[in-house]
Amino acid sequence: MKYVWLVILFACTSVAQAQPAGFNYDESKVPDYELPELLQTNAGNPVTTAADWQKVRRSEILEMFRTHVYGRVPEDAVTKMVRVIQEESDEALGGTAVRRQVRLYLKAQGEEPFIDVLIYLPKSRVEEGKSTPIFTGLNFNGNHSITTEEEVPVHQKWARNDARVGHRNNRASESSRGATAHRWQVELLIKSGFGLATAYYGDIDPDYDDGWENGVHGLFGSSKNLKADDWGSIATWAWGLSRMMDYFEQDDDIDHRRVAVTGLSRLGKTSLWAGAEDERFAIVISTDSGCGGAALSRRMFGETVKRINTSFPHWFCDNFVKYNDREHRLPVDQHMLVALMAPRPVYIASAVEDVWADPKGEFLSGREANPVYKLFARRGTIELEQPAINTPIGDFIGYHMRTGGHDANEYDWEQYIKFARRHFEMD
Ligand code: GTR
């Protein structure tokens, strides 16, 4: 008995220690707040039909997120993308998959920036000439980090130093080959009838504050004079996902109408913003996306707007800084971001030990998006209370909170696969 308590005490202490100090982790200290109205236009008119939502309210909300949170894609952001297949094999993953590595040049062939997309597809489907539904998303450490297959090269771009994967001097190395394979579960995907297409997020915009010069920020117009509502890095990463989608539309082996976009943490904020900006993504999934992702900002639980703007000044547009310590003044909150996915299926995943990301706030933004799904006669989260651990819920708005900490793992993927198979009518 004593031992059990010691274990519980140890688990609680290590959870508490894993979170940055000086922030609120106490539910009773969440301030009273009122969420901005979803179903009322900026002019004060009620939104009562799906058509009202699509024609008026959706674009109002999208514009508010562009102006105040993520920033706007520049008008001249059009590329004549050149795609070059770098490598292909139909003997991947022990002969079960086709692997394709495609380079998308955004400016001109042979020049940076380019996005290297790593694709795996079930071999049997490719051989039968059938297009395959896929999951897509950006990875943190390079395509080589999601697989042990040596044909996937280590990227030569800027890398965040990270002792856990052995990245030093802002360079990636062989040390991270396969290091985060558990976050992608490619074998499970292939077995379940899906493909995977992923790219390194640093191919689009390196993840540091350089005064908006590197990555695609330098590609269009003047990078030096970005306005307060011009795109931050999350918006560039989301834009990069859309360029990948442009490619999927041209690859006959990919079913571009059944693409689920997903991402972990900052890349979960990215998958949500990509799904909001680009309705070609048929399902949108975020894992542990937290502040600026699925978590309601007004709760100020765990990471806050001020903290995120201070630690990562390049993620959001400059206007977002106005809401440091003034979350209640934001014209939007993150339930409105979730609602921008309607009527498409959206899935929000939390992890119980990831208190920094505010699991309850992630659930609530899904729940509060329900009225928009209702306009489309679709059922959202169904349950109105946050479910028990490891109990997935929801129809068109899926949610679970699994055991463990900040990561994406097999449990998460098993739920995403079930959710996608149901909505893509694969069962
Ligand atoms: C943290 C940040 C979170 C989350 C995370 C990640 O440091 O505070 O918002 O995005 O990084 O992306 O791993």
Boltz pocket constraint, residues with backbone or C-beta under 6 A from the ligand:
constraints:
  - pocket:
      binder: B
      contacts: [[A, 264], [A, 265], [A, 266], [A, 267], [A, 288], [A, 289], [A, 290], [A, 291], [A, 303], [A, 308], [A, 311]]
      max_distance: 6.0
